[in-house]
Amino acid sequence: MESSSSCSLVEKIKRKIFSSNVDPYTYICPSAYDTAWLAMIPDSHDPSKPMFKNCLHWLINNQNEQGFWGDCDASAKPSWETLPATLASMVALKKWNTGALLIQRGLSFIEANTEKLLKDIENCCPCWFIIVFPAMVRLSECAGIEIVFPDTVTETMSSIFLHQQKILDKEELVGKNGFSPLLSYLEALPPWYKVSEEDIFSNLSGDGSLFQSPSATAKAFMLTGNIDSLGYLESLIQRCPNGVPQTYPMDEDLIKLCMINQLQRLGLAEHFDKEIGEILAKIYRKYVEQEWWVKPTNMAETQLHKDSLAFQLLRMHGYNVSASLSFGWFLDDEEIRANIEKESEHMSTTILSMYRASNLIFCGENELEDVKSFTRDLLHKCLLTKNGEPNTILSQFQQMVQHELNTHWLDETDHLKHRTWIENYDTDLLWKGKTSHVRISHFHNVDLLELAVQNYELKQSIFRHELKELTRWVKDNGVTKMGFGREKTTYCYYSIAAATTYPNHSYIRTLVAKSAILITIADDFFDKEGSLRDLKHFTNAIRRWDSKGLNGHGKVIFNALDNLISETATKYLEQGGIHDIKSGLQDLWCETFLSWLEEAKWNKKGQPPTIDDYLKNAMLSIAIHTMILPASCFLNPTFADHNLRPPQYETVTKLLMFICRILNDIQSYKRETEEGKWNFVQLSLMMNPNLKMEDSIAEGREIIDEMTKEFLQHVLVDGESNLPKPCKLLHLTCLKVFHMFYNSSNAFDSDTQLLEDISNAFYLPLRRTTKPSNTHLSQRYSVPKMKGSTMQKLRFGGSFKLINACTSFGLHQPALGNPYGIIALSPKPLIPCQFI
């Protein structure tokens, strides 16, 4: 049912992203900051020209229309990350006496927007920014770039400069375990900070880089002329000739995992099942062959991000992976744990990835419990100001963190999660790098967002059509004219549609919704409307499957159900079913009605059952299996039709029945107490008179938690259940539906709680446009002309003395014999960390 434009876009994305000859580095946005540093390096043969001309040309051609360099967020607005990138880019242009107009536009942007951008981070200023931003301000002034800042930022900037000095005074030059050591910011260390030749050479990697940072390695090469560092930079330019990434080499498996993750969050994974499967199969082979677990000593942060994301994706796709081996390895290393806590702001995207992975917990996985607790605490810290107060101005990333902390991962339906991701979050954000977020290349992201929007709107149109047909069916069968009970046609359809979003699952959605509607009406008939005599009479008719003698409400319910079962059985045979499943469907519904009759006897006689008898019956009366087992007959592959026969249910089905029953009971016990019905919460209190109500509820939630772990293992791990995978995933879908209805409140019985979600799912258009290219960004930030009355020139001197900075910057052509302005090195020299 896809449009031709969507199909062509899918094929285009497959060629651009999944083709075997595509370089994964093309997925990644270049870093303006790092590209600028490579553009500053003079050619060793002609120091009047840049060594890497492509980098300079990239800067000239990639200034944003608003005047900044770097990436904007999901709303097409520049972030504070663009400040150091813009300053560094202007310095590179100034060095080669080119791009005067671009520099002026960059200055106008800096002058007009610094106040707003600094205000965005004044309560939570990241360490990397404190190190890099003052350095780029000094570097710009040294280059002769006249920057005018508004007087309103004087205090903030002074605070940042002083904070930088404190960090440099107390931090070690090189830490351990690869958590952004100070030396990895070599290009940003001020002149008074002394770095020896030994410090640089002893920390170069085998590839000649300084912590895989192009900017730091560029600075190291300019200071030392090291041949290995030059080889690294030349290799980088050969691989990435049009703008360089902020880390090189990058972990290509991590890039691919991030792309898969983005496809899933945008709701596009269904279009790339084969390609995703092939990538994950290769990664799992590395897992099995132990290649995955060679932990680099200087890349712990990247490794944790990769490990947690791989664990999450592999587990969701059926692979049996160990949490302790996958990413729980850091728990036993106190030093790494301490570094994660210390660098929690910088590692926030990695910590969020670890937190998400910890949701997929099975029974006995204590390591995941520890990971969840550890990461949850750090994410809460991410939402606080530097004074420990709740931050009222949250970035989009912090909003995402807040949402995930406040929402159980099973509470959200897939369709609306996709909408939230398309509309609100930085859809191109992969992980946090040294001086900015690593993002998907604009050219890829535009295609992905365009396809995501088309995909979402297509599903909306399908859902609206199916809901219209379902409403007609309800009216034709007289179900809406009962005069009692809950009319939940839209709720029933919304819940399954928003959770089962494959367009070709139309009949499955419709069948589940029809079953849910009839279950709601029949349950209310047994609870509220019918006398015990009427209910026995009706149940006997169901046993015979003969409506003779029925009238009124009972007749309407029976006829609607009979029509549904006949339609289902006929449809099954038409689609290639081998056996007639009509009697199996009748038995399934008969079992459900018998469970309702048993409850009615308890309720109307006022005699409480034992909790064991209650649960044995209540797992049937919740009727979740009555909805999903018939629908499973239409999945591909289908399951054996004997699974419809009570009580031959798989363990995963029984677990779902129990979990859904207790979820329902926790939220409905007040209403059911008023109506004289028995409930797990009440019976638990009767058995334990010393317990309080909240204790009984807590006990129920503990049962849910443990059963959910076992349920997830049966659903997610291939071979843990005899049911086909599509059927198991439908079980997971229905658990999400019950979580949505009953985990935090009784949304099903509310007439208003889900109305906004339903509007978003079916009717309201998306509130986001695809992020435009650099030359077409909307003018969100003003770029006014300079006004002397409201601006003042800020120079940061005093203790921030620029020792030989102008000379080392190369404003005067260096001698040909010393093209990089290198200071002669003594056996154990101290090199002033001049800016260039």
Disulfide bonds with the S-S distance in Angstrom:
none
